[in-house]
Amino acid sequence: MTPDPATHSTATNPLPILGNPPAESTACGSAAVVAPPVSRRLPPWLRQNLGEGGGHGETAGLIAELDLETVCSSAKCPNRLECWSAGTATFMILGNVCTRPCGFCSVPKGKTEVLEADEPDRVAEAARRLGLKHVVITSVTRDDLPDGGADHFRQTVAAVRKATGATIEVLVPDFIGKEGALERLLESRPEVFNHNTETVPRLYRTVRGRKSVYAWTLQLLADAKRIMPEIKTKSGLMLGLGETREELLEVFADLLSHGVDFLTLGQYLQPSLDSLPVDRYVLPEEFDELGDLARSMGFAKVASGPLVRSSYHAREMAEV
């Protein structure tokens, strides 16, 4: 049974907004403050340049040769060239079309694709040829499939482990309403189970759409730990969508109370003109502060920074 969306009161202490000071205007003889829109120009700490001699071309060529999808490209990750230069990638299975219209994501929505029976073996071959020691496997959301794609996840994890002996991290959709899907996936026994919270409860419908439910996200993470106590559970949030400090700390506490071990915090960047706009650019020092707070609250590992993403330097985080 799907739980009702969780509701939290709106907190009053927003994180500072980077940008020009608000412009003052006069209305009906009294001063009014009008906040300017956030500039589309990225602040300097979010700009990246890839040095010469990177291996991103070889990684991109291998992915194209094996006809694979990566979240690096589909979601327009800002770190994709850095990761590809290091010979790493986050593989995206179950096609490149999603059934959820999330406001923050650039992955195509619409008519989904037929599952490819050989995809697990192609992912395994790519991981083997890249020499990966830690492999991250994610997917689009497939509400159209009876199990949400859980068995395809299971097959892919098994194929990658057989081909490489690597540790495996799965970054999964919520499998909402898919009875038995989580249990089926966990039969493959990945080392890390990752499901992103993405944002605070007040913004859930705006950011994640009508079908996603905050309480379900927490329950999925807790159920993974209950079914497989030795697994490391992980979740991440995007900052800069309008959340407040109090709301973030409430989410941190909720995740800890549901057994989450690892936390990632990164800056939301608008991937397309049709996506949600950035509400603010969070300063690097703020990310440091929030990371320290999260660690002090009890998370085993925290990655917090403007360019941090769910699977960024995932191997280092998984090494405990």
C-alpha positions in Angstrom: 0.0 0.0 0.0 1.4 3.4 -1.0 1.7 5.8 2.0 0.4 9.3 1.9 3.0 12.0 1.2 4.7 13.2 4.4 4.1 16.8 5.3 6.5 19.0 7.2 6.1 22.6 8.3 8.0 25.2 6.3 11.2 26.2 8.1 12.2 29.8 8.3 16.0 29.9 8.1 17.0 29.6 4.4 20.6 29.0 3.4 22.2 32.1 2.1 21.7 32.9 -1.6 24.6 33.7 -3.8 24.2 36.7 -6.1 23.7 40.4 -6.3 21.9 42.1 -3.4 18.2 42.6 -4.0 17.1 45.7 -5.9 14.8 48.2 -4.1 11.8 49.6 -5.8 9.0 51.9 -4.6 5.3 50.8 -4.6 2.5 53.0 -3.3 5.0 55.3 -1.6 6.7 52.6 0.4 9.9 50.7 -0.2 9.6 47.1 -1.6 12.4 44.6 -2.1 12.4 42.6 -5.3 14.9 39.7 -5.4 16.6 39.4 -8.8 16.5 36.1 -10.6 19.5 33.8 -10.1 22.0 34.3 -12.9 22.4 31.5 -15.5 26.1 32.2 -15.4 27.8 29.6 -13.2 29.9 30.8 -10.3 33.6 30.0 -10.7 33.6 27.0 -8.4 31.1 25.2 -10.7 33.2 25.7 -13.9 35.4 22.8 -14.9 38.1 22.4 -17.5 39.4 19.1 -18.6 43.1 18.9 -18.9 44.9 17.6 -22.0 45.6 13.9 -22.4 42.4 12.6 -20.7 41.0 9.2 -21.5 37.4 10.3 -21.9 37.5 9.6 -25.6 38.4 5.9 -25.1 35.6 5.5 -22.5 33.0 7.2 -24.7 34.1 5.0 -27.6 33.7 1.8 -25.6 30.3 2.8 -24.4 29.2 3.6 -28.0 30.7 0.3 -29.3 28.7 -1.7 -26.8 25.6 0.4 -27.3 25.2 1.3 -23.7 23.6 4.1 -21.8 25.2 6.1 -19.0 23.6 8.4 -16.6 26.7 10.6 -17.2 25.4 11.5 -20.6 21.7 11.1 -20.2 21.5 13.3 -17.1 24.2 15.7 -18.4 26.3 15.2 -15.3 28.9 18.0 -14.9 31.6 15.4 -13.9 31.3 13.1 -16.9 34.5 14.1 -18.5 36.5 13.8 -15.3 35.1 10.4 -14.6 35.5 9.2 -18.2 39.1 10.4 -18.2 39.6 8.2 -15.2 38.0 5.2 -17.0 34.8 5.1 -14.9 31.1 5.5 -15.7 27.8 4.9 -14.1 25.9 2.5 -16.3 22.2 3.1 -16.9 20.0 0.1 -17.7 16.4 -0.4 -18.7 16.6 1.9 -21.7 16.9 5.7 -22.0 13.2 6.7 -21.6 11.7 7.3 -18.1 8.1 7.0 -17.0 8.4 9.8 -14.4 8.3 13.5 -15.3 10.7 14.7 -12.6 11.3 18.4 -12.9 15.1 18.2 -12.3 16.1 15.6 -14.8 16.9 15.7 -18.5 16.4 12.0 -19.2 13.8 11.6 -22.0 10.2 10.8 -21.0 7.7 9.1 -23.2 7.2 5.6 -24.7 9.6 3.2 -23.1 11.8 0.7 -24.8 11.7 -3.1 -24.9 14.3 -4.6 -22.5 17.4 -6.0 -24.2 18.2 -9.5 -23.0 21.9 -9.1 -23.7 22.3 -5.7 -21.9 23.6 -7.3 -18.6 26.4 -9.0 -20.6 27.3 -5.8 -22.4 27.5 -3.9 -19.2 29.7 -6.6 -17.8 32.0 -6.5 -20.8 32.4 -2.7 -20.5 33.2 -3.0 -16.8 35.8 -5.7 -17.6 37.5 -3.8 -20.4 37.6 -0.6 -18.3 39.2 -2.6 -15.4 36.6 -1.3 -12.9 36.9 -2.3 -9.2 33.7 -0.7 -8.2 30.7 -0.6 -10.6 27.7 1.6 -10.2 24.5 0.5 -12.0 21.4 2.7 -12.2 18.3 3.0 -14.3 15.4 5.0 -15.5 12.1 4.5 -13.7 10.0 1.8 -15.4 6.5 2.0 -13.9 5.3 0.1 -17.0 7.2 -3.1 -16.0 5.5 -5.5 -13.5 8.6 -5.6 -11.3 9.9 -2.1 -12.2 13.0 -3.8 -13.8 14.2 -5.4 -10.6 15.1 -8.7 -12.2 17.0 -7.0 -14.9 19.0 -5.2 -12.2 19.6 -8.6 -10.6 20.9 -10.1 -13.8 23.1 -7.2 -14.5 24.7 -7.3 -11.1 25.3 -11.0 -11.4 26.9 -10.6 -14.9 29.2 -7.7 -13.8 30.4 -9.6 -10.7 31.1 -12.7 -12.6 33.1 -10.8 -15.3 35.0 -8.5 -13.0 34.8 -9.5 -9.3 34.1 -5.8 -8.6 32.1 -4.5 -5.8 28.7 -3.3 -6.9 26.6 -0.3 -6.1 23.0 -0.1 -7.3 21.3 3.3 -7.6 17.6 2.4 -7.9 14.2 3.9 -8.6 11.6 3.7 -5.9 9.8 0.5 -7.2 6.6 2.1 -5.7 3.7 -0.4 -5.8 6.0 -3.2 -7.1 5.5 -5.9 -4.5 8.6 -8.2 -4.2 10.8 -6.1 -6.5 13.2 -5.1 -3.8 13.6 -8.6 -2.5 14.3 -9.8 -6.1 17.0 -7.2 -6.7 18.7 -7.9 -3.4 19.1 -11.6 -4.3 22.2 -10.3 -6.3 23.6 -9.0 -3.0 25.1 -5.7 -4.1 27.6 -4.1 -1.6 25.9 -0.7 -1.7 22.2 0.1 -2.1 21.6 3.7 -3.2 18.2 5.5 -3.6 18.2 9.3 -3.7 15.9 11.3 -1.5 16.7 14.3 -3.9 15.0 17.1 -1.9 13.0 17.9 1.2 9.4 16.8 1.7 7.9 20.3 1.1 9.4 20.3 -2.4 8.8 16.6 -3.3 5.8 17.1 -5.6 7.4 20.0 -7.5 10.8 18.3 -7.8 9.9 14.6 -8.1 6.4 14.7 -9.5 3.0 13.5 -8.2 3.8 9.8 -7.9 7.0 10.0 -5.7 6.4 9.9 -2.0 8.9 10.9 0.7 7.7 8.3 3.2 8.1 5.6 0.6 11.7 6.7 -0.1 12.5 6.3 3.6 10.8 2.9 3.8 12.6 1.6 0.8 16.0 2.4 2.3 14.9 0.9 5.6 13.6 -2.3 4.0 16.9 -2.8 2.1 18.7 -2.7 5.4 16.2 -5.0 7.0 16.4 -7.6 4.3 20.2 -7.4 4.0 21.6 -6.0 7.2 25.2 -6.1 6.0 24.5 -3.8 3.0 25.6 -0.2 3.0 22.6 2.1 2.3 23.1 5.5 0.7 21.1 8.5 -0.3 21.6 11.9 -1.8 20.1 15.4 -1.9 20.4 18.2 -4.4 20.8 21.7 -2.9 19.7 25.0 -4.4 16.0 24.2 -5.1 14.5 26.3 -2.3 15.1 24.1 0.7 16.0 25.5 4.2 18.6 24.5 6.6 16.1 23.2 9.1 14.4 21.1 6.5 17.8 19.6 5.5 18.6 18.7 9.0 15.2 17.1 9.4 15.9 14.9 6.4 19.3 14.0 7.7 17.7 12.8 10.9 15.0 10.9 9.0 17.6 9.1 6.9 19.6 8.2 10.0 16.6 6.9 11.7 15.9 4.6 8.7 19.4 3.1 8.8 21.1 5.1 6.0 24.9 4.9 6.2 26.2 7.2 3.4 25.0 10.6 2.4 25.8 12.8 -0.7 25.1 16.5 -1.0 25.5 18.4 -4.3 24.4 21.6 -6.1 21.4 21.3 -8.4 22.2 22.5 -11.9 19.5 23.1 -14.4 20.1 20.6 -17.2 17.7 22.1 -19.8 15.5 25.2 -20.3 12.5 23.0 -19.5 13.9 21.8 -16.2 13.3 23.5 -12.8 15.3 26.7 -12.4 18.1 27.0 -9.8 16.9 28.8 -6.7 20.4 29.6 -5.4 24.0 28.6 -5.8 25.2 27.3 -2.4 28.7 28.4 -1.4 31.4 25.7 -1.1 31.9 26.7 2.6 28.3 25.9 3.2 28.7 22.4 1.7 31.6 21.9 4.0 29.6 23.0 7.0 26.6 20.8 6.1 28.9 17.9 5.5 30.5 18.3 9.0 27.0 18.6 10.5 25.9 15.4 8.8 29.0 13.5 10.0 28.4 14.7 13.6 24.9 13.4 13.4 26.1 9.9 12.7 26.5 9.2 9.0 29.4 6.8 8.4 30.5 8.6 5.2 29.5 12.0 3.7 30.4 13.6 0.4 29.4 17.2 0.3 30.4 19.7 -2.3 29.0 21.7 -5.3 29.9 19.1 -7.9 29.2 16.0 -5.8 26.7 13.6 -7.4 25.3 10.3 -6.2 28.0 8.1 -7.8 30.9 10.6 -7.8 34.0 8.9 -6.4 31.6 6.1 -5.3 34.5 3.6 -4.9 36.2 5.8 -2.2 33.0 6.2 -0.3 32.2 2.5 -0.4 35.7 1.6 1.0 35.0 1.3 4.8 
